[in-house]
Amino acid sequence: MRTLPLMAAGLLAATLLTSPTAYAASETCQGQPATIVGTPSQYGLIGTEGPDVVVTNGALGVKTLGGDDLVCVTDEPGRRLGVTLDTGPGDDVVDGTFTLADIEAVLGSGSDTYSGSPARDQVVTGDGSLDNEQDIVSSGVGTSATNAGDQVRSGSRGVPNSDVLVLGGIGSEVLWSGPMAAGARLDVGPNSTLVPDLGAGDVSIDAASGTMTTDGVQTLAWTGPFTSFTLFATVAPRSLELTGSDRDEFVYTSFTDGDGRQRYDLGAGDDTVLSPDGAGGAGSRYAGGAGEDDIELWAGDRLDLDLASGKLEMRQDGRAVKGRFNGFETSRLGAQRVEILGTKRADEIRFYACRATVRGRGGKDDIASYRTGEDGYLLDCDARKSGIKIYGDGGRDTIGGSRGKDLLVGGTGRDIINGNANRDTCSGEKLKSCEIKRR
């Protein structure tokens, strides 16, 4: 799993140092005279418990405390240093359109309004516990030199969420919690990522229609192209379905307890599914659809897969579960024990296992054992003691072995075989790192 940035108020408070309040009558914010003006590179620009009008003027750490505050984030002339902002309780207004720097903002309790900068903004709309008031967040360009868009964390689990998020930039990320309430709105720009709070029920996400339902009730709707979905929780939902669109989509899933049924029908487009630490339970389905699709899937104790028929069987925690699998041009599959049968077409198969038998059947196959250092916490064997057998069968195949003592047989056709480490037994026309040649 990748790590999501946290902008907790506690972290901000730890970096703020008390300093005298600065005043400058010439500074204004949205036409109002400033009551507090920062100094360049200042940590600890502190407001009052009443309403403040703040111009940051290049200050790096700002905390406005209580009251209905108005904050204009501005730069030190000639410099663009990021600013960390905590507006505290109250109905606050933050205007970031004057700065070219990144902003990290915690808006706190109250109904707040935030206008983003042209750089990358990271915004938490609530106070980190209970967020039940409407906040309005808007941004335009919202993309940095690294192509990381704005990130907005909105709502609280189980609490109706009436926030209005209009994110027009490229590559925004929205972490949405709570069922969408009346008056709420979620608009995003291209290549955006949705990280929804899934809950424990039956969850269905439709990328084409821009909706999510929980137990048959619509809980979220959006406009604009979410093309990436990050789906994670400690406990998986009872069931999880995602229906793709004709766009290129990326789906990442991670559940500590992954017994729930998972079904992915990705549709057209060149799609990717990453489920590196646990496949779904009984009745799960993985369908790539049209386009060039790839998948990474960890199955648990055992994986038996027939790519031609789509039959999938996994053994997880001593239980056998059956599912369906089809439509992926590239696969990286893992389990303690793996058995895979290819198709008569060209298959690209990567796998990691302690014991494996893989047959390409027909076609120009590319089959290889592919174990990385990150797989060590899943597999309970030393890579040098793994038992891997790969049979290319018909076609001009390319076969790659593991660090163990492998049996690698190309079959008919002119095959290329690389045994890699250890003493491998190989049969093929072009051999590399093969200590024992088999006819």
Secondary structure as the mmCIF struct_conf table of DSSP 4:
data_model
#
loop_
_struct_conf.conf_type_id
_struct_conf.id
_struct_conf.beg_label_comp_id
_struct_conf.beg_label_asym_id
_struct_conf.beg_label_seq_id
_struct_conf.end_label_comp_id
_struct_conf.end_label_asym_id
_struct_conf.end_label_seq_id
HELX_LH_PP_P HELX_LH_PP_P1 ARG A 2 PRO A 5
HELX_RH_AL_P HELX_RH_AL_P1 ALA A 9 THR A 15
HELX_LH_PP_P HELX_LH_PP_P2 PRO A 20 ALA A 22
TURN_TY1_P TURN_TY1_P1 ALA A 25 SER A 26
STRN STRN1 THR A 28 CYS A 29
TURN_TY1_P TURN_TY1_P2 GLN A 30 GLY A 31
STRN STRN2 GLN A 32 PRO A 33
HELX_LH_PP_P HELX_LH_PP_P3 ALA A 34 ALA A 34
BEND BEND1 THR A 35 THR A 35
STRN STRN3 ILE A 36 VAL A 37
TURN_TY1_P TURN_TY1_P3 PRO A 40 SER A 41
STRN STRN4 TYR A 43 ILE A 46
BEND BEND2 GLU A 49 GLY A 50
STRN STRN5 VAL A 53 VAL A 55
TURN_TY1_P TURN_TY1_P4 ASN A 57 GLY A 58
BEND BEND3 LEU A 60 LEU A 60
STRN STRN6 GLY A 61 LYS A 63
BEND BEND4 GLY A 66 GLY A 67
STRN STRN7 LEU A 70 CYS A 72
HELX_LH_PP_P HELX_LH_PP_P4 ASP A 75 GLU A 76
TURN_TY1_P TURN_TY1_P5 PRO A 77 GLY A 78
STRN STRN8 VAL A 83 ASP A 86
BEND BEND5 PRO A 89 GLY A 90
STRN STRN9 VAL A 93 ASP A 95
TURN_TY1_P TURN_TY1_P6 THR A 97 PHE A 98
BEND BEND6 ALA A 101 ALA A 101
STRN STRN10 ILE A 103 VAL A 106
BEND BEND7 SER A 109 GLY A 110
STRN STRN11 THR A 113 SER A 115
BEND BEND8 PRO A 118 ALA A 119
STRN STRN12 ASP A 121 VAL A 124
BEND BEND9 GLY A 126 GLY A 126
BEND BEND10 GLY A 128 SER A 129
BEND BEND11 GLU A 133 GLU A 133
STRN STRN13 ILE A 136 SER A 139
BEND BEND12 GLY A 140 VAL A 141
STRN STRN14 THR A 143 THR A 143
TURN_TY1_P TURN_TY1_P7 ALA A 145 THR A 146
STRN STRN15 GLY A 149 GLY A 149
STRN STRN16 GLN A 151 SER A 154
TURN_TY1_P TURN_TY1_P8 ARG A 157 GLY A 158
BEND BEND13 VAL A 159 VAL A 159
STRN STRN17 ASN A 161 ASN A 161
STRN STRN18 VAL A 164 LEU A 167
BEND BEND14 GLY A 169 GLY A 169
TURN_TY1_P TURN_TY1_P9 ILE A 170 GLY A 171
STRN STRN19 GLU A 173 TRP A 176
BEND BEND15 GLY A 178 GLY A 178
HELX_LH_PP_P HELX_LH_PP_P5 PRO A 179 PRO A 179
STRN STRN20 MET A 180 MET A 180
HELX_LH_PP_P HELX_LH_PP_P6 ALA A 181 ALA A 181
TURN_TY1_P TURN_TY1_P10 ALA A 182 GLY A 183
STRN STRN21 ARG A 185 VAL A 188
TURN_TY1_P TURN_TY1_P11 PRO A 190 ASN A 191
STRN STRN22 SER A 192 PRO A 196
BEND BEND16 ALA A 200 GLY A 201
STRN STRN23 ASP A 202 ASP A 206
TURN_TY1_P TURN_TY1_P12 ALA A 207 GLY A 210
STRN STRN24 THR A 211 THR A 214
TURN_TY1_P TURN_TY1_P13 ASP A 215 GLY A 216
STRN STRN25 VAL A 217 ALA A 221
STRN STRN26 THR A 223 THR A 223
BEND BEND17 GLY A 224 GLY A 224
STRN STRN27 PHE A 226 VAL A 235
BEND BEND18 ARG A 238 ARG A 238
STRN STRN28 SER A 239 THR A 243
BEND BEND19 ASP A 246 ARG A 247
STRN STRN29 PHE A 250 ASP A 257
BEND BEND20 GLY A 260 GLY A 260
STRN STRN30 ARG A 261 ASP A 265
BEND BEND21 ALA A 268 GLY A 269
STRN STRN31 THR A 272 SER A 275
TURN_TY1_P TURN_TY1_P14 PRO A 276 ASP A 277
TURN_TY1_P TURN_TY1_P15 ALA A 282 GLY A 283
STRN STRN32 ARG A 285 ALA A 287
BEND BEND22 ALA A 290 GLY A 291
STRN STRN33 ASP A 294 TRP A 298
BEND BEND23 GLY A 300 ASP A 301
STRN STRN34 ARG A 302 ASP A 306
TURN_TY1_P TURN_TY1_P16 LEU A 307 GLY A 310
STRN STRN35 LYS A 311 GLN A 316
TURN_TY1_P TURN_TY1_P17 ASP A 317 GLY A 318
STRN STRN36 ARG A 319 ASN A 326
BEND BEND24 GLU A 329 GLU A 329
STRN STRN37 THR A 330 GLY A 334
BEND BEND25 GLN A 336 GLN A 336
STRN STRN38 ARG A 337 LEU A 341
BEND BEND26 LYS A 344 ARG A 345
STRN STRN39 GLU A 348 TYR A 352
BEND BEND27 CYS A 354 CYS A 354
STRN STRN40 ARG A 355 ARG A 359
BEND BEND28 GLY A 362 GLY A 363
STRN STRN41 ASP A 366 SER A 369
HELX_RH_3T_P HELX_RH_3T_P1 GLY A 373 TYR A 377
TURN_TY1_P TURN_TY1_P18 LEU A 378 LEU A 378
BEND BEND29 CYS A 381 CYS A 381
HELX_RH_3T_P HELX_RH_3T_P2 ALA A 383 LYS A 385
STRN STRN42 GLY A 387 TYR A 391
BEND BEND30 GLY A 394 GLY A 395
STRN STRN43 THR A 398 GLY A 400
BEND BEND31 ARG A 403 GLY A 404
STRN STRN44 LEU A 407 VAL A 409
BEND BEND32 THR A 412 GLY A 413
STRN STRN45 ILE A 416 ASN A 418
BEND BEND33 ALA A 421 ASN A 422
STRN STRN46 THR A 425 SER A 427
BEND BEND34 GLY A 428 GLU A 429
STRN STRN47 LYS A 430 LYS A 432
BEND BEND35 SER A 433 SER A 433
BEND BEND36 GLU A 435 GLU A 435
STRN STRN48 ILE A 436 LYS A 437
#
